[in-house]
Amino acid sequence: MGGWEGGIHVPGVFRWPGVLPACTVINEPTSLTDIYPTVVHLAGGILPQDRVIDGRNLIPLLQGRTQSSEHEFLFHYCGSYLHAVRWHQKDSKSIWKAHYVTLEICPCFGEGMTHHEPPLLFDLSQDPSEAKPLSADTEPLFDTVVERIGRAIEEHRRTLTPVPEQLSLYNVVWKPWLQPCCGTFPFCWCDKEGDSTQNL
């Protein structure tokens, strides 16, 4: 789904009697990257200081001590490709979404991708289904919003550090426990057509 709301805007359920208030609905966007800092906080640990941690501790939001997500920007990737960016301006009801790449078919790259320059821009507060892309002719803030999201992308990319690919041929040969395995190790063949395959 790339960055479309219909594929990424999904509910999460948290249950912790006596700690989290029951029957509470929170409509703020969060991210799977928030799980790590939340667990570290609950365990009494300290987040690493030598890198940027994209996630935020969810406990204040889940306990109702804050009403807003700490995420001003959410970056939506498909694989390692940035497809869209969501911007919820602080102290504003405006929620913008810019799509730089959209998919006709999977995978996240190649011929099924359409690049958008300028990006497709939506006002999610008015158009949550992303049905009506805005333009400079229909939205007076179009250029300002696109420019601000573009700066956020540049800032975000400066925080990224390449990591070695774990499933490279070199690693799989010398570290066979890293290879995807559908059968019983070391017989790791996979029948993509069969129903009995399972990824371990």
C-alpha positions as CSV (number, residue, x, y, z in Angstrom):
1,M,0.0,0.0,0.0
2,G,3.0,2.3,0.2
3,G,1.9,5.3,2.2
4,W,-1.9,5.3,1.6
5,E,-4.0,5.7,4.8
6,G,-6.1,2.7,3.9
7,G,-3.0,0.5,4.2
8,I,-1.2,2.1,7.1
9,H,-3.9,3.6,9.3
10,V,-4.8,0.6,11.4
11,P,-6.0,0.3,15.0
12,G,-3.8,-0.8,17.9
13,V,-5.2,-2.3,21.1
14,F,-3.5,-2.0,24.5
15,R,-4.7,-3.6,27.7
16,W,-3.1,-3.1,31.1
17,P,-5.7,-3.2,33.9
18,G,-4.9,-0.8,36.7
19,V,-2.4,1.2,34.6
20,L,-4.2,2.1,31.4
21,P,-7.7,3.5,31.6
22,A,-10.3,1.1,30.1
23,C,-12.5,1.8,27.1
24,T,-10.4,4.8,26.0
25,V,-10.2,5.7,22.3
26,I,-7.2,7.6,21.2
27,N,-7.3,9.0,17.6
28,E,-3.7,10.2,17.5
29,P,-1.3,8.6,15.0
30,T,1.6,6.6,16.4
31,S,4.1,4.3,14.8
32,L,5.5,0.8,15.3
33,T,8.8,2.6,16.0
34,D,7.2,3.8,19.3
35,I,7.2,0.3,20.7
36,Y,10.9,0.3,21.4
37,P,11.1,3.5,23.4
38,T,7.9,2.5,25.3
39,V,9.3,-0.9,26.3
40,V,12.7,0.7,27.3
41,H,10.8,3.2,29.5
42,L,8.7,0.5,31.1
43,A,11.8,-1.6,31.9
44,G,13.5,1.4,33.5
45,G,16.2,1.6,30.8
46,I,17.8,4.5,29.0
47,L,17.5,4.9,25.2
48,P,20.9,4.9,23.3
49,Q,22.3,8.5,23.0
50,D,24.6,7.8,20.0
51,R,21.8,7.7,17.4
52,V,18.4,9.2,16.6
53,I,15.5,7.2,17.8
54,D,12.4,7.8,15.6
55,G,9.9,6.3,18.1
56,R,8.3,8.0,21.1
57,N,7.3,6.7,24.5
58,L,3.5,6.0,24.3
59,I,2.8,5.8,28.0
60,P,1.8,9.5,28.5
61,L,-0.6,9.3,25.5
62,L,-2.0,5.9,26.6
63,Q,-2.5,7.2,30.2
64,G,-4.2,10.4,29.0
65,R,-1.5,12.7,30.5
66,T,-1.1,14.2,27.0
67,Q,-3.7,14.5,24.2
68,S,-1.3,14.7,21.3
69,S,1.2,12.4,19.6
70,E,4.7,13.6,19.8
71,H,5.1,12.9,16.1
72,E,5.0,16.1,14.1
73,F,6.1,14.1,11.0
74,L,5.6,10.5,10.2
75,F,7.7,9.0,7.3
76,H,6.0,6.2,5.4
77,Y,8.3,3.7,3.8
78,C,7.6,0.8,1.5
79,G,10.7,-1.4,2.0
80,S,13.6,1.1,2.0
81,Y,11.8,3.6,-0.2
82,L,10.2,6.7,1.2
83,H,6.7,7.0,-0.3
84,A,4.9,9.5,1.8
85,V,5.1,11.9,4.7
86,R,2.4,12.9,7.1
87,W,2.7,16.4,8.8
88,H,0.5,17.3,11.8
89,Q,1.4,20.9,12.5
90,K,1.9,21.5,16.2
91,D,-0.9,23.5,17.8
92,S,-3.0,23.1,14.6
93,K,-5.8,20.9,13.4
94,S,-4.1,20.7,9.9
95,I,-2.9,17.3,8.9
96,W,-1.1,17.2,5.6
97,K,0.0,14.1,3.6
98,A,2.4,14.3,0.7
99,H,2.9,11.3,-1.6
100,Y,6.1,11.3,-3.5
101,V,5.7,7.8,-4.9
102,T,2.5,5.7,-5.4
103,L,2.2,2.1,-6.3
104,E,0.1,0.5,-9.0
105,I,1.3,-3.0,-8.1
106,C,3.8,-4.4,-5.6
107,P,6.8,-4.5,-5.1
108,C,7.9,-1.2,-3.6
109,F,10.2,-0.3,-6.5
110,G,10.5,-0.7,-10.2
111,E,8.0,-0.4,-13.0
112,G,4.9,-0.3,-10.8
113,M,5.9,2.9,-9.1
114,T,4.8,6.4,-10.1
115,H,7.0,9.3,-8.9
116,H,5.2,12.6,-8.2
117,E,6.9,16.0,-8.5
118,P,5.5,18.0,-7.0
119,P,4.0,15.4,-4.6
120,L,0.4,14.5,-4.4
121,L,-0.8,16.6,-1.4
122,F,-3.9,15.9,0.7
123,D,-5.5,17.6,3.7
124,L,-6.3,14.6,5.9
125,S,-8.4,16.7,8.3
126,Q,-10.8,17.3,5.4
127,D,-10.1,14.3,3.1
128,P,-9.1,11.3,5.2
129,S,-9.6,8.9,2.3
130,E,-7.1,10.8,0.2
131,A,-9.5,11.1,-2.7
132,K,-8.9,14.7,-3.7
133,P,-5.3,15.7,-4.3
134,L,-4.7,19.4,-3.8
135,S,-2.7,21.7,-6.1
136,A,-1.3,25.2,-6.0
137,D,-4.5,26.3,-7.7
138,T,-6.9,24.8,-5.2
139,E,-4.8,25.2,-1.9
140,P,-3.2,28.6,-1.1
141,L,-0.8,26.9,1.3
142,F,0.3,24.2,-1.2
143,D,3.8,25.6,-1.9
144,T,4.5,26.4,1.8
145,V,3.4,22.9,2.9
146,V,5.3,21.1,0.2
147,E,8.4,23.1,1.0
148,R,8.2,22.5,4.8
149,I,7.7,18.7,4.3
150,G,10.7,18.7,1.9
151,R,12.9,20.3,4.6
152,A,11.6,17.7,7.1
153,I,12.7,14.9,4.7
154,E,16.2,16.4,4.3
155,E,16.5,16.6,8.1
156,H,15.2,13.0,8.4
157,R,17.6,11.7,5.8
158,R,20.6,13.2,7.6
159,T,19.8,11.0,10.6
160,L,19.9,7.8,8.6
161,T,22.9,5.5,8.8
162,P,23.4,2.7,6.3
163,V,23.6,-0.8,7.8
164,P,25.1,-3.9,6.2
165,E,22.5,-6.1,4.5
166,Q,22.1,-9.2,6.7
167,L,20.9,-11.4,3.8
168,S,23.8,-10.7,1.4
169,L,25.3,-13.8,-0.3
170,Y,28.4,-13.4,1.9
171,N,26.4,-13.5,5.1
172,V,24.2,-16.3,4.0
173,V,27.1,-18.5,3.0
174,W,29.1,-17.9,6.2
175,K,26.1,-17.5,8.6
176,P,23.5,-19.9,7.3
177,W,21.3,-19.2,10.4
178,L,20.5,-15.8,8.7
179,Q,19.0,-17.3,5.6
180,P,15.2,-17.4,5.2
181,C,14.2,-21.0,5.8
182,C,10.9,-22.6,4.8
183,G,11.8,-26.2,5.6
184,T,13.6,-27.8,8.5
185,F,17.2,-26.4,8.9
186,P,19.5,-27.1,7.1
187,F,17.1,-28.0,4.3
188,C,15.9,-24.5,3.6
189,W,14.2,-24.8,0.2
190,C,10.9,-23.0,-0.3
191,D,8.1,-24.0,-2.6
192,K,6.5,-20.6,-3.4
193,E,3.6,-22.3,-5.1
194,G,2.8,-24.7,-2.3
195,D,0.4,-24.0,0.6
196,S,2.6,-25.7,3.2
197,T,5.5,-23.1,3.3
198,Q,6.1,-21.1,6.4
199,N,8.7,-18.4,7.0
200,L,10.7,-18.9,10.1
